[in-house]
Amino acid sequence: MVLKKIILSFVILLLLCSILSAGKLGLGIIIGEPTGFSLKFWQSRRTAIDLALAWNFGDDYFHIHGDYLYHIPIRLEGRSRSTLLWYLGIGARLKFRSGGRNNNTAFGIRGVGGIEFLPREIPIDLFAEIAPVMNIIEDTKLELEGGVGIRYNFNL
């Protein structure tokens, strides 16, 4: 049953990718809480939608999140055309566990902040982020998530 939910979630996210992507799509991994796949769809030079399909090892949950991000460029000294960006965003997170006696689903509102580096010569981005999440379904409680990751960028 969990595998069906994971596959369905992945298919839905891929459909969203094709609809939302306006030019650049990043696909990679995030390591931390959660750990899994990261997708980023650039809508403009400053805005993007970030999605993840991941596993939260600390609580043993499958994790899906989506964030709308706004990027603020940081000026780099010298002749480098690499880009460094701060970003802030808001989104939602769904996590669920199945099996045993505990079949739990949690939904929360997610704020996110991070930094992203886009090297000039290769189509990748490196990022680090932190995200407080306010659960509103299952329990009302505040959680803290974060991770580091890398994505390969495709120009569509």
PyMOL commands that set and color helices and strands:
alter all, ss='L'
color gray80, all
select helices_A, chain A and resi 2-20
alter helices_A, ss='H'
color red, helices_A
select strands_A, chain A and resi 24-33+35-42+47-56+61-74+83-97+104-118+124-137+141-155
alter strands_A, ss='S'
color yellow, strands_A
deselect
rebuild
show_as cartoon
